[in-house]
Amino acid sequence: MDGPALSARELLILQQIEAELGNDQELEHALRTMRLPRTARLRRALAARPRIVAVALACCLILSFGLLGLAVALNAPVLLGAVVTAWVVLLATLTVTAGVRRRRRRR
């Protein structure tokens, strides 16, 4: 602490406040379940990822949109299937990666 120490009376008041807050079940539940808005969580998650992940995701997006454009232009269902497969693989990979990272953070 930078300032002077708390007096005995102030410490007693602080302990009483902490005890009352500790017994408040509604407050405990609200604090336990409090979450950031979805956009803030997404922004924080993207900021925490290395640049290589962002580059890989951008390449996957470019490739899949290119394949989607070819599938529509050529009327080729095989290319459309390739786009769907690429998206499924990408989403599965991201899900597994997120699960692994979540487990590592809990330890």
TIRO-2110 file (N, C-alpha, C; in Angstrom, 1 decimal):
// TIRO-2110
0.8, -1.2, 0.0, N, 1, A
0.0, 0.0, 0.0, CA, 1, A
0.9, 1.2, 0.0, C, 1, A
0.4, 2.3, -0.7, N, 2, A
1.2, 3.5, -0.7, CA, 2, A
0.8, 4.4, 0.4, C, 2, A
-0.4, 4.4, 0.9, N, 3, A
-0.8, 5.3, 1.9, CA, 3, A
-0.6, 4.7, 3.3, C, 3, A
-1.1, 5.4, 4.3, N, 4, A
-0.9, 4.9, 5.7, CA, 4, A
-1.8, 3.7, 5.9, C, 4, A
-1.3, 2.9, 6.9, N, 5, A
-2.1, 1.6, 7.2, CA, 5, A
-3.4, 2.0, 7.7, C, 5, A
-4.4, 1.0, 7.6, N, 6, A
-5.7, 1.2, 8.1, CA, 6, A
-5.7, 1.1, 9.6, C, 6, A
-6.6, 1.9, 10.2, N, 7, A
-6.7, 1.8, 11.7, CA, 7, A
-7.5, 0.5, 12.1, C, 7, A
-7.5, 0.2, 13.4, N, 8, A
-8.2, -1.0, 13.8, CA, 8, A
-9.6, -0.9, 13.5, C, 8, A
-10.2, 0.3, 13.7, N, 9, A
-11.7, 0.5, 13.4, CA, 9, A
-11.9, 0.3, 11.9, C, 9, A
-11.1, 0.8, 11.0, N, 10, A
-11.3, 0.6, 9.6, CA, 10, A
-11.1, -0.8, 9.2, C, 10, A
-10.2, -1.5, 9.8, N, 11, A
-10.0, -2.9, 9.5, CA, 11, A
-11.2, -3.7, 9.9, C, 11, A
-11.8, -3.4, 11.0, N, 12, A
-13.0, -4.1, 11.5, CA, 12, A
-14.2, -3.8, 10.6, C, 12, A
-14.3, -2.6, 10.1, N, 13, A
-15.4, -2.3, 9.2, CA, 13, A
-15.2, -3.0, 7.9, C, 13, A
-13.9, -3.1, 7.4, N, 14, A
-13.6, -3.8, 6.2, CA, 14, A
-13.9, -5.3, 6.3, C, 14, A
-13.6, -5.8, 7.4, N, 15, A
-13.9, -7.3, 7.6, CA, 15, A
-15.4, -7.5, 7.6, C, 15, A
-16.2, -6.6, 8.2, N, 16, A
-17.6, -6.8, 8.2, CA, 16, A
-18.2, -6.7, 6.8, C, 16, A
-17.7, -5.7, 6.1, N, 17, A
-18.2, -5.6, 4.7, CA, 17, A
-17.8, -6.8, 3.9, C, 17, A
-16.6, -7.4, 4.0, N, 18, A
-16.2, -8.6, 3.3, CA, 18, A
-17.1, -9.8, 3.7, C, 18, A
-17.4, -9.9, 5.0, N, 19, A
-18.2, -11.0, 5.5, CA, 19, A
-19.6, -10.9, 4.9, C, 19, A
-20.2, -9.7, 4.8, N, 20, A
-21.5, -9.5, 4.3, CA, 20, A
-21.5, -9.8, 2.8, C, 20, A
-20.5, -9.4, 2.1, N, 21, A
-20.4, -9.7, 0.6, CA, 21, A
-20.2, -11.2, 0.4, C, 21, A
-19.5, -11.8, 1.3, N, 22, A
-19.2, -13.3, 1.1, CA, 22, A
-20.5, -14.1, 1.3, C, 22, A
-21.5, -13.6, 2.1, N, 23, A
-22.7, -14.3, 2.3, CA, 23, A
-23.8, -14.0, 1.3, C, 23, A
-23.5, -13.0, 0.4, N, 24, A
-24.5, -12.7, -0.6, CA, 24, A
-24.5, -13.6, -1.8, C, 24, A
-25.4, -14.6, -1.8, N, 25, A
-25.5, -15.6, -2.8, CA, 25, A
-25.7, -15.1, -4.2, C, 25, A
-26.6, -14.1, -4.3, N, 26, A
-27.0, -13.5, -5.6, CA, 26, A
-25.7, -12.8, -6.2, C, 26, A
-25.0, -12.1, -5.4, N, 27, A
-23.8, -11.4, -5.9, CA, 27, A
-22.7, -12.5, -6.3, C, 27, A
-22.6, -13.5, -5.5, N, 28, A
-21.7, -14.6, -5.8, CA, 28, A
-22.0, -15.2, -7.2, C, 28, A
-23.3, -15.5, -7.4, N, 29, A
-23.7, -16.1, -8.7, CA, 29, A
-23.5, -15.2, -9.8, C, 29, A
-23.8, -13.9, -9.6, N, 30, A
-23.6, -12.9, -10.7, CA, 30, A
-22.1, -12.8, -11.1, C, 30, A
-21.3, -12.8, -10.1, N, 31, A
-19.8, -12.6, -10.4, CA, 31, A
-19.3, -13.9, -11.0, C, 31, A
-19.8, -15.1, -10.6, N, 32, A
-19.3, -16.3, -11.2, CA, 32, A
-19.7, -16.5, -12.6, C, 32, A
-20.9, -16.0, -13.0, N, 33, A
-21.4, -16.2, -14.4, CA, 33, A
-21.2, -15.0, -15.2, C, 33, A
-20.5, -14.0, -14.8, N, 34, A
-20.3, -12.8, -15.5, CA, 34, A
-19.4, -13.1, -16.7, C, 34, A
-19.8, -12.6, -17.9, N, 35, A
-19.0, -12.8, -19.1, CA, 35, A
-18.9, -11.5, -19.9, C, 35, A
-17.8, -11.4, -20.6, N, 36, A
-17.6, -10.3, -21.5, CA, 36, A
-18.6, -10.4, -22.7, C, 36, A
-19.0, -9.3, -23.3, N, 37, A
-19.8, -9.4, -24.5, CA, 37, A
-19.0, -10.2, -25.6, C, 37, A
-19.8, -10.8, -26.5, N, 38, A
-19.2, -11.7, -27.5, CA, 38, A
-18.2, -11.0, -28.4, C, 38, A
-18.4, -9.8, -28.7, N, 39, A
-17.4, -9.1, -29.6, CA, 39, A
-16.1, -8.8, -28.8, C, 39, A
-16.2, -8.5, -27.5, N, 40, A
-15.0, -8.3, -26.7, CA, 40, A
-14.2, -9.6, -26.6, C, 40, A
-14.9, -10.8, -26.4, N, 41, A
-14.3, -12.1, -26.3, CA, 41, A
-13.6, -12.4, -27.6, C, 41, A
-14.3, -12.1, -28.7, N, 42, A
-13.7, -12.4, -30.0, CA, 42, A
-12.4, -11.6, -30.3, C, 42, A
-12.5, -10.3, -29.9, N, 43, A
-11.4, -9.4, -30.1, CA, 43, A
-10.2, -9.8, -29.2, C, 43, A
-10.5, -10.2, -28.0, N, 44, A
-9.4, -10.7, -27.1, CA, 44, A
-8.8, -12.0, -27.6, C, 44, A
-9.6, -12.9, -28.1, N, 45, A
-9.1, -14.2, -28.6, CA, 45, A
-8.2, -14.0, -29.9, C, 45, A
-8.7, -13.1, -30.7, N, 46, A
-7.9, -12.8, -31.9, CA, 46, A
-6.6, -12.1, -31.6, C, 46, A
-6.6, -11.3, -30.6, N, 47, A
-5.3, -10.6, -30.2, CA, 47, A
-4.3, -11.5, -29.6, C, 47, A
-4.8, -12.6, -29.0, N, 48, A
-3.9, -13.5, -28.3, CA, 48, A
-3.3, -14.5, -29.2, C, 48, A
-3.9, -14.7, -30.4, N, 49, A
-3.3, -15.7, -31.3, CA, 49, A
-2.1, -15.2, -32.0, C, 49, A
-1.2, -16.1, -32.3, N, 50, A
0.0, -15.7, -33.1, CA, 50, A
-0.4, -15.3, -34.5, C, 50, A
0.5, -14.5, -35.1, N, 51, A
0.2, -14.0, -36.5, CA, 51, A
0.1, -15.2, -37.5, C, 51, A
0.7, -16.3, -37.3, N, 52, A
0.7, -17.4, -38.2, CA, 52, A
-0.7, -18.0, -38.3, C, 52, A
-1.4, -18.0, -37.2, N, 53, A
-2.8, -18.5, -37.2, CA, 53, A
-3.7, -17.6, -38.0, C, 53, A
-3.5, -16.3, -37.9, N, 54, A
-4.3, -15.4, -38.7, CA, 54, A
-4.0, -15.5, -40.2, C, 54, A
-2.7, -15.7, -40.5, N, 55, A
-2.4, -15.9, -41.9, CA, 55, A
-3.0, -17.2, -42.5, C, 55, A
-2.9, -18.2, -41.7, N, 56, A
-3.4, -19.5, -42.1, CA, 56, A
-5.0, -19.4, -42.3, C, 56, A
-5.6, -18.8, -41.4, N, 57, A
-7.1, -18.6, -41.6, CA, 57, A
-7.4, -17.8, -42.8, C, 57, A
-6.7, -16.7, -43.0, N, 58, A
-6.9, -15.9, -44.2, CA, 58, A
-6.7, -16.7, -45.5, C, 58, A
-5.7, -17.5, -45.5, N, 59, A
-5.4, -18.3, -46.7, CA, 59, A
-6.5, -19.3, -46.9, C, 59, A
-7.0, -19.9, -45.8, N, 60, A
-8.2, -20.9, -45.9, CA, 60, A
-9.4, -20.2, -46.5, C, 60, A
-9.7, -19.0, -46.0, N, 61, A
-10.8, -18.2, -46.4, CA, 61, A
-10.7, -17.9, -47.9, C, 61, A
-9.5, -17.4, -48.3, N, 62, A
-9.3, -17.0, -49.7, CA, 62, A
-9.5, -18.2, -50.6, C, 62, A
-8.9, -19.4, -50.2, N, 63, A
-9.0, -20.6, -51.0, CA, 63, A
-10.5, -21.1, -51.1, C, 63, A
-11.2, -21.0, -50.0, N, 64, A
-12.5, -21.5, -50.0, CA, 64, A
-13.5, -20.6, -50.8, C, 64, A
-13.3, -19.3, -50.7, N, 65, A
-14.1, -18.4, -51.6, CA, 65, A
-13.7, -18.5, -53.0, C, 65, A
-12.5, -18.8, -53.3, N, 66, A
-12.1, -19.0, -54.7, CA, 66, A
-12.7, -20.3, -55.3, C, 66, A
-12.7, -21.4, -54.5, N, 67, A
-13.3, -22.6, -54.9, CA, 67, A
-14.9, -22.4, -55.0, C, 67, A
-15.5, -21.7, -54.1, N, 68, A
-16.9, -21.4, -54.2, CA, 68, A
-17.2, -20.7, -55.5, C, 68, A
-16.4, -19.7, -55.8, N, 69, A
-16.6, -18.9, -57.1, CA, 69, A
-16.5, -19.8, -58.3, C, 69, A
-15.5, -20.7, -58.3, N, 70, A
-15.3, -21.6, -59.4, CA, 70, A
-16.5, -22.6, -59.5, C, 70, A
-17.0, -23.1, -58.4, N, 71, A
-18.1, -24.0, -58.4, CA, 71, A
-19.3, -23.4, -58.9, C, 71, A
-19.6, -22.2, -58.6, N, 72, A
-20.8, -21.5, -59.1, CA, 72, A
-20.6, -21.2, -60.6, C, 72, A
-19.4, -20.7, -61.0, N, 73, A
-19.2, -20.3, -62.4, CA, 73, A
-19.2, -21.5, -63.3, C, 73, A
-18.6, -22.6, -62.9, N, 74, A
-18.5, -23.8, -63.7, CA, 74, A
-19.7, -24.8, -63.5, C, 74, A
-20.5, -24.5, -62.6, N, 75, A
-21.6, -25.4, -62.2, CA, 75, A
-21.1, -26.8, -61.9, C, 75, A
-20.1, -26.9, -61.1, N, 76, A
-19.5, -28.1, -60.8, CA, 76, A
-19.8, -28.5, -59.3, C, 76, A
-20.6, -29.5, -59.1, N, 77, A
-20.9, -29.9, -57.7, CA, 77, A
-19.7, -30.4, -57.0, C, 77, A
-18.7, -31.0, -57.7, N, 78, A
-17.5, -31.5, -57.0, CA, 78, A
-16.8, -30.4, -56.3, C, 78, A
-16.7, -29.2, -57.0, N, 79, A
-16.0, -28.1, -56.3, CA, 79, A
-16.8, -27.6, -55.2, C, 79, A
-18.1, -27.6, -55.3, N, 80, A
-18.9, -27.2, -54.2, CA, 80, A
-18.7, -28.1, -53.0, C, 80, A
-18.6, -29.4, -53.3, N, 81, A
-18.3, -30.4, -52.2, CA, 81, A
-17.0, -30.1, -51.6, C, 81, A
-16.0, -29.7, -52.4, N, 82, A
-14.7, -29.4, -51.9, CA, 82, A
-14.7, -28.2, -50.9, C, 82, A
-15.5, -27.2, -51.2, N, 83, A
-15.7, -26.0, -50.4, CA, 83, A
-16.3, -26.4, -49.0, C, 83, A
-17.3, -27.2, -49.1, N, 84, A
-18.0, -27.7, -47.9, CA, 84, A
-17.0, -28.5, -47.0, C, 84, A
-16.3, -29.4, -47.7, N, 85, A
-15.3, -30.2, -47.0, CA, 85, A
-14.2, -29.3, -46.3, C, 85, A
-13.8, -28.3, -47.1, N, 86, A
-12.7, -27.4, -46.5, CA, 86, A
-13.3, -26.7, -45.3, C, 86, A
-14.5, -26.2, -45.3, N, 87, A
-15.1, -25.5, -44.2, CA, 87, A
-15.3, -26.5, -43.0, C, 87, A
-15.7, -27.7, -43.2, N, 88, A
-15.9, -28.7, -42.1, CA, 88, A
-14.6, -29.0, -41.5, C, 88, A
-13.5, -29.2, -42.3, N, 89, A
-12.2, -29.5, -41.7, CA, 89, A
-11.7, -28.3, -40.9, C, 89, A
-11.9, -27.0, -41.5, N, 90, A
-11.4, -25.8, -40.8, CA, 90, A
-12.2, -25.7, -39.4, C, 90, A
-13.5, -25.8, -39.4, N, 91, A
-14.2, -25.7, -38.2, CA, 91, A
-13.9, -26.8, -37.2, C, 91, A
-13.7, -28.0, -37.6, N, 92, A
-13.3, -29.1, -36.7, CA, 92, A
-11.9, -28.8, -36.1, C, 92, A
-11.0, -28.3, -36.9, N, 93, A
-9.6, -28.0, -36.4, CA, 93, A
-9.7, -26.9, -35.4, C, 93, A
-10.5, -25.9, -35.7, N, 94, A
-10.6, -24.8, -34.7, CA, 94, A
-11.2, -25.2, -33.4, C, 94, A
-12.2, -26.1, -33.5, N, 95, A
-12.9, -26.6, -32.3, CA, 95, A
-11.9, -27.4, -31.5, C, 95, A
-11.2, -28.3, -32.1, N, 96, A
-10.2, -29.1, -31.3, CA, 96, A
-9.1, -28.2, -30.7, C, 96, A
-8.6, -27.2, -31.5, N, 97, A
-7.6, -26.3, -31.0, CA, 97, A
-8.1, -25.5, -29.8, C, 97, A
-9.3, -25.0, -29.9, N, 98, A
-9.9, -24.2, -28.8, CA, 98, A
-10.1, -25.1, -27.5, C, 98, A
-10.5, -26.4, -27.7, N, 99, A
-10.6, -27.3, -26.6, CA, 99, A
-9.3, -27.5, -25.9, C, 99, A
-8.2, -27.7, -26.7, N, 100, A
-6.9, -28.0, -26.2, CA, 100, A
-6.4, -26.8, -25.4, C, 100, A
-6.6, -25.6, -26.0, N, 101, A
-6.1, -24.4, -25.3, CA, 101, A
-6.9, -24.1, -24.0, C, 101, A
-8.2, -24.4, -24.0, N, 102, A
-9.0, -24.3, -22.8, CA, 102, A
-8.5, -25.2, -21.7, C, 102, A
-8.2, -26.5, -22.0, N, 103, A
-7.7, -27.4, -21.0, CA, 103, A
-6.4, -27.0, -20.5, C, 103, A
-5.5, -26.4, -21.3, N, 104, A
-4.2, -26.0, -20.9, CA, 104, A
-4.3, -24.8, -19.9, C, 104, A
-5.3, -23.9, -20.2, N, 105, A
-5.5, -22.7, -19.3, CA, 105, A
-6.0, -23.2, -17.9, C, 105, A
-6.8, -24.2, -17.9, N, 106, A
-7.4, -24.7, -16.6, CA, 106, A
-6.3, -25.2, -15.7, C, 106, A
-5.2, -25.7, -16.2, N, 107, A
-4.2, -26.4, -15.4, CA, 107, A
-3.4, -25.4, -14.6, C, 107, A
END
